[in-house]
Amino acid sequence: MARYAGRKGVVYASTTGTGDAAPTVGLSQWTLNLATDKIAVTAFGDGNKVYVQGLKDVQGTLRGFWDNTSDTLFDAAESTDGAKLYLYPSSDAATKYFYGPAWLDMSMEVDVNGAVAINGSFVASGTWGR
């Protein structure tokens, strides 16, 4: 079993739902939540609450620093057909990644005492895989 430092994480993104994904620049963090819906099916006589699993609710965040040479993530956020995302925990394990179509929202934070930061969130717009 291998373990990896997060410093080699990579995010690929397309600017449209049909475009080719390319490495993004300036990102320093991403998160991915693969939670599933839990549907209550408790019936008379059950000893506790009982649930069945529903659909995955794929969501995540992107965070980093603004780079004026690339508008990829902001273009993706403005796309009318979404974007494609590929999330690699480490470039050293390039065959292990999560991918899928997404709707992306981006924001920017400018602070007199800090670097110009970008923040994003995404939700699945179709089926994700790994």
Buried (B, 14 or more C-beta within 10 A) or exposed (E): EEEEEEEEBBBBBBBBBEBEBEBBBBBBEBEBEEEEEEEEEEEEEEEEEEEEEEEBEBBBBBBBEBBEEBEBBBBBBEBEEBBBBBBBBBEEEEEEBBBBBBBBBBEEEEEEEEEEBBBBBBBBBEEBEE
